[in-house]
């Protein structure tokens, strides 16, 4: 079978890596890919948003299954385009992708189906939004409605900060059309939990849990990022919370998807805040997460190709998905300055040395490329140093004892991933 993976980050390298383990997969293409995917797949010089070019390639090469990594092409309708040409693709159609592409769409879905979530208001006028702030305590969350490259959510600690945020989005048009509407949302206090499900023919099949780290600095300080560390399973989720998620909330979501005719085949990531009232939904994503994919897939004992193929055909069953009882943790090395301004093009050394350390330790490429026979940095998140172990402590030791083997100019990583859970 031939598989096309769309994307260029750590998520896509992790997908290619897992798909390459399948006896059924004979060839993998990745568009556009990175230095890591080039070792196990054929990289293509096609951008993720060149939807017509991607579908033409899939037709020409007779691709058996396409797996979409990032959200932009999903929101842009890549699944609709592929299906119109008779191509099998794993991901939501354009309408269903609004669960991630529009925060107001997802909040209205949650409220309509009585699914626990934070209280909110939607506004597109600066002055009415300012008045609406009076209805919320601080801190308060302000969200631009669209994708905004993952940077459209601000937790405002004071009224002044909230006013400046509203002005940035609604008056200064910081996010362009992605910010023409905003959500003002009640701040939920608790701990975050992530659950990934595969949606197939209106049914949700749980994969497993993960805990990621968004803040750039230790002790969860500094600005939000796309994620700079992660581990799975999330040992913070207790049995009561797990029961509520699996037996109450997920069936509510399934019912809502069916009633709204959102019967897609793809991923539904559910981001929770577990508060004193129980788990409440923060957000939906409709694709594999990054860095969650780096820790989930190594724990999967099932053939990933089989799982995604059956899901795309509407034939998946829960017993098709098997996870081991091990633990996986990843720490992301970033370019200094990320998530703000940073420089790229620095040569990376030590990758071969770390590959020889232990079969339980490996590196997933996030933002890399091959240049003059060297591997250099090409993004803010550069490499995911990942370990498999029987416990989180074993994984932490393996990662942090070896991570400094990898070197490039202005590299940075958090040193406390997973630490709080061991106290």
C-alpha positions, 0 to 999 in steps of 0.5 A, a space after each residue: 500500500 502507498 500512503 501520503 502523509 501531509 505536513 512537516 512537523 513532529 506529528 508527521 514524522 511520528 506518523 511516518 515512523 509508525 506507519 513504516 512499521 506496518 507490513 502492509 505499507 510499501 511506500 510513504 510520501 510526506 508533503 513537504 516533510 522534514 529531515 526526519 521524514 526523509 529517512 523513512 519516506 519520500 519528501 515532496 515539494 508540495 505545500 500543505 495548502 496546495 490542495 489541488 496539487 496534493 490530490 493530483 499527486 495522489 491520483 497519479 501515484 494511486 495513493 491508497 490512503 492519505 493522512 492529514 497532519 495540520 489543521 489548515 488544509 482540513 479547514 480549507 476543505 482538503 478532505 472534500 477535494 480528495 473524496 470528490 476524486 474518489 481518494 481515501 483520506 483520513 480527516 474531517 470534511 470542511 464542515 466538521 473541521 469547524 469544530 477546530 476552525 471556529 471557536 464559536 462553532 465549537 462552543 455553540 455545539 457544546 452548549 446546544 448539546 449540554 456538554 460541560 464547558 465554560 460560560 462564554 459570550 461571542 462578539 464582533 464589535 469592540 465596544 460591545 465586547 468591552 461592555 461584556 467584560 463586566 459580566 466576567 471575573 478575572 482572570 478572563 479568557 479572550 479567544 479570536 474565533 479562527 485558527 490564528 496559527 495557534 496564537 489566538 488565545 489570551 488569558 487576561 489577568 487584569 481589566 487593562 490587559 483585557 482591553 488591550 487584547 480586545 483592541 489588538 484583535 478587533 481594532 488593530 486586526 492582529 489576526 486579520 479575518 481570523 479575529 473578526 469575531 472573538 469569544 470572551 470566556 470564563 476562566 476555568 481553574 484546575 488541571 488540563 487533560 487531553 483525550 484523543 479519539 478516532 471518529 469513524 461513522 459517527 462513533 468515537 473510539 478512544 486512543 489514550 490520554 496525554 499531558 502536554 506542556 504549553 508554557 515555554 519556561 519551567 514551572 509553567 511560566 512565560 508565553 504559550 507555545 505549540 507544546 514543548 513537552 508531553 507524556 502518556 498516559 496522563 497519570 493525573 486523571 483519576 478513575 472518577 474523571 476517567 469514568 465521567 469522560 468515557 461514560 458521560 461526556 463522550 456519549 454526549 459528543 457522539 449524540 451531538 455529532 449525529 444530530 448535527 450530521 458531523 459524521 466524519 472519519 478522523 481525529 477528535 482531540 478533546 481538551 479538558 480542564 478538570 475543575 472542582 465540578 468535574 471535567 469541562 471541555 476547553 477545545 476541540 481539535 480535529 487532527 493529531 496533536 503535536 507533541 501528543 502524537 510523539 508519545 501516543 503512537 509509540 505506545 500503540 501496539 495496533 497496526 496504525 495503517 489498519 486502524 486509519 484505513 478501517 476508520 476511513 472506511 467506517 469499519 473501525 471497532 474499539 478492539 482494533 485499537 490496542 495500547 501497551 501499559 508502558 509510558 512515553 515522554 518527550 521533551 522538545 528542543 526549541 530555537 532560542 527566542 521561540 515562541 517569539 522571534 528566533 533564527 534558523 539555519 543552525 547545524 545540528 550535531 549529536 543526532 547519530 550519537 543519541 541514536 546509538 544510546 538505547 533502543 528506548 530513546 529516539 528523536 522525532 524531527 519537528 523543524 529541520 531540513 537537510 542543507 548541504 548534507 547537514 541537518 539544520 534547524 528550520 523552525 521554532 520547535 526543532 526536535 522531540 527527544 522521546 523515551 519509552 519506559 515502564 514508568 515516567 521516572 524512567 523516561 525522564 532519566 533517559 531523556 535528560 541524561 542524553 538530551 545534551 548530546 544534541 547541540 545547535 546554536 541557541 538551543 533551549 529546552 525545559 528541564 521540568 517535564 514530568 517532574 511535578 508528577 513524581 513529587 
